[in-house]
Amino acid sequence: MQLSIKPLGISQNKLGRDLGVPAQRINEIVRGQRSITVDTALRLARDFQTTPQFWLNLQSRYELEMAQETRLVERITREVRNRDRSLGG
């Protein structure tokens, strides 16, 4: 079954064709198995009349949310020391 890009009702195959990329790339992005690259951001921006930065910001936000969910932030907080700024180091 082909999933739709909600709320626009665009199939992944159609979006892939419109962007000039394989539908598999779109499917992997939708499923969170592939990141939005600069190439894909440029293509999405042209197709949807937005900016590439919009799509890259969405990717960054998604990655930060995933880091929170996997407790990566907590682990890094335990492992990385705060630099003593008063010593200039």
Stockholm file with secondary structure:
# STOCKHOLM 1.0

chainA/1-89         MQLSIKPLGISQNKLGRDLGVPAQRINEIVRGQRSITVDTALRLARDFQTTPQFWLNLQSRYELEMAQETRLVERITREVRNRDRSLGG
#=GR chainA/1-89 SS CCCEETTTTEEHHHHHHHHTSCHHHHHHHHTTSSCCCHHHHHHHHHHHTSCHHHHHHHHHHHHHHHHHHTTHHHHHHHHSCCCCGGGTC
#=GC SS_cons        CCCEETTTTEEHHHHHHHHTSCHHHHHHHHTTSSCCCHHHHHHHHHHHTSCHHHHHHHHHHHHHHHHHHTTHHHHHHHHSCCCCGGGTC
//
